[in-house]
Amino acid sequence: MKGIVLGCIGDDYTGSSDLANALTRQGLRTIQTIGAPADDLDLPEADAVVVALKSRSIPADEAVAMTRPAHAWLKARGARHILFKICSTFDSTDKGNIGPVMDALRGDDSGVVLVNCAFPENKRSIFFGNLFVGDVPLNESSMKDHPLNPMHDANLVRVLGRQSETRIGLIHLAEVDKGEAAITARMQALAAEGYGAAIVDSVLDRDLAPMGRAAARTALSVGASGLGIGLARALVEEGAVTPAGASDWASKPIGGPIAALSGSCSAATLNQVAQAERWGKVLRLDTAALVSGPEEAQRAIAWAKAHLGDGPILIASSAAPEAVQALQARFGREEGGRAIEDAMAVIAQGLVDLGVRRLIVAGGETSGAVVDKLGLQAFAIGPEIAPGVPVLRTVGGLGPDMVVALKSGNFGGPDFFADAARLMP
């Protein structure tokens, strides 16, 4: 692989796919890797590489240690700007690791890091530093009850300020409306006052371009796919990247059975699982049994073996919030969640052993566990299933060719599983 222009580090696998999809749509040849790749991994030429980590919900010191090698790998391959990609709902408590990772990557840089997790296309916006999901503040949305990262404050200046060792400023929407020069001037003023980072307001898609142009002139930014779109547009505008044409990534169809796994407990995914009854056969797992021992996972694999020849299948550990709370009370929040992820990964391996090469996974933590279990190393980016969710095709690895879809819990329409299957060659 020759030098790249834009380097990105994602704090989970589904979010990284979201970003890779956004960059590809803007014309950047983009590859998603799982962790910092080995030097001998055969990767296609690319303008941007998104190094996907599974660091969102781990202690800050572990997240920093995991992120540094990815940063070094990207810089060694010529990346002039690094985007630390986080969730569009920020997804970090006061003990979260967004601030510490930002501080570590910023190092001794005396400039201001732009921070923006808005994604207007997915109804995430920031106004006066407050993050909105649709038309409600973050702390009034379903994220307030997230099983791993409950968010109780919509003001990102305060949230990031409680995590970071540097002062956090704010760049108001009025300055964003004036364009790149006004954003840059505000950044310089904040830096002179001792600030190290700034939350940037953005409400509409048009806000992404000036923000991206300002960020592209610095070494580091922190944000969601909206900021990635702004960066990509800036790089194309200035001629640093020539927009790529259509990819031939699907020139060799994979074929064979299609299976889906769902571990997300978001309202959107619960509805998608219910709608999937019209698409294929659905097995709903007993989550307490999944945590208690291997029998439930083996039951799922046996069920899949009996039904894969009949059409698409979905195996779901998704449960309503009250059931999740009961499970956490019985087994512990982290222990129960980890046991379910591990069990779903075992089921995924069983599906691949049965010949599945087209696999859909719903849920960020579930996707991470599945990808790690299967040893998938890198992906080329295919067509978009829903905003933020592309079809991925494995590249550079040692295992069988596969196409997969990795979906964050809240993404996709009611018929997501059927929509994904239609786009998998």
Summary of the structure (lengths in Angstrom):
residues: 425
radius of gyration: 20.7
end to end distance: 26.5
largest distance: 66.5
contacts: 1604
relative contact order: 0.14
helix: 44%
strand: 21%
